[in-house]
Amino acid sequence: MYDIAIIGAGIAGSYIARELTRYKLDIVLLDGENDVGNQITMANSAIVHAGFDAPAYKLKGKFNATGNLMYDKVCEDLDVPFKRCGSLVVAHDEYEMATIHELYQNGLKNGVPGLKILFKEEVHAMEPNINEDICGALYAPTAGIVSPFELCVHVAENAVDNGVTLKLNHMVTAIDKTDDHFKITTNAGEIEAKFVINAAGVYADDIYEMVGEPYFQLLARKGNYFIFDKEAGSLVNSVVFPCPSKKGKGILVAPTVHGNLLIGPDAEPVDKGDISTTTERLDYIKQNALKNCPSLPFNKIIRSYAGLRNTPIKDTFTTTDGDFIIEESPVKGFINVAGYESPGLTSIPAVAHYVVEEIVKPLIPDIEENHDYNPKVRKHLRFDEMTEEEKVEIIKQDPKYGKVICRCETITEGEIIDVIHRSAGARTVKSVKKRCRAGMGRCQGGFCSPRVVEILARELNCSLDDIMYDQQDSTYILSGHTKSVKEEA
């Protein structure tokens, strides 16, 4: 029997698992997908928000600015690319400038450092490519950009290295509460644990209803995005937000930590699991992004995609008012980390600390510190970032680092093999892509994917036919040999 079972291996569940390994606990991390961070964490804006948006009385306001300031150490320990590029919330008129002043005051209440209201000339000095109609902006220097899927993978890897048991392809179908533990039924078997942490993203309300009377409900909202080629990556230097409205934060324009440009998202209520894209919604993204950045080069787009967010909504059971739900539920020993939308990615270092120290520890009074806890992952060798001398040396040590597989991103065979054999390692083409960016470039895997499939099959000692692009129930990439002839019976 495990001490704690965590349901959901996105950024919330994985980070809480890692934080729990600071103590001597037997922990299992469950997910129905065949990779960590494969749903909400995989497709979001990748922004480390400064923390001026949410009211101070909300959990979002409490954890955002604190989590933001923890990111430098977190990303250093976990070897994750992170850059504090700052953010601008821009205003087109005096009415919007009034909102800018409100955000500034709220940011001060939340403890956001360095906030400054800029005049038109100052804004354009920082961002010469944004609309001439901008009359001012709120500048937040602590805002940043990160790779959310790399962060989640490295967090999960570190958690496993520190003793967590990771069970992928374990879709939870039922939960039964006994006097002193929970029995969790999955499509791959049963698991028993003394305590449960529900971090199942958009499905967290469904998971809780397996064990208790519902007291919150989650609304799935889809957001569409465009990614531009690196040729457009320098169009803006910071994250550029429109002035927010009751409908949300609006369509942002932002650099990515790997040098691309991102625009999006919109917000559309959908059925859970719907990540389809439509021309209508993608056109909406383009039209609204142009309002702040009129020179966007749409001929440089290399990919469009959609991701989900989960928003707590008011119903007959609760008045969550769109805030995080982080608490022990009415079912004793069952902890909900739900409604975990933006700024969830930013807040997670602070949230995980709170869950462990303020919720879990009081439930386990005899908990012991783990003196063998190691917060660092083994460094990832990124060939394209090395000096010429370093490249020569690593190729001497391992010639596979001299074989470039993905030419768009300059990813070598050595890097792909490394991410396959790490804890929480890659098993699919997409999971390789998430970990080392093979296939993330201009051709989106058009040339390197066949080689990635070959490397996966060789390193995992399986047939080429067994390698999938993504999810367990998705179509396999290969179905047979070309020019093969099936004999008639």
Summary of the structure (lengths in Angstrom):
residues: 489
radius of gyration: 22.9
end to end distance: 52.7
largest distance: 79.0
contacts: 1713
relative contact order: 0.15
helix: 33%
strand: 23%
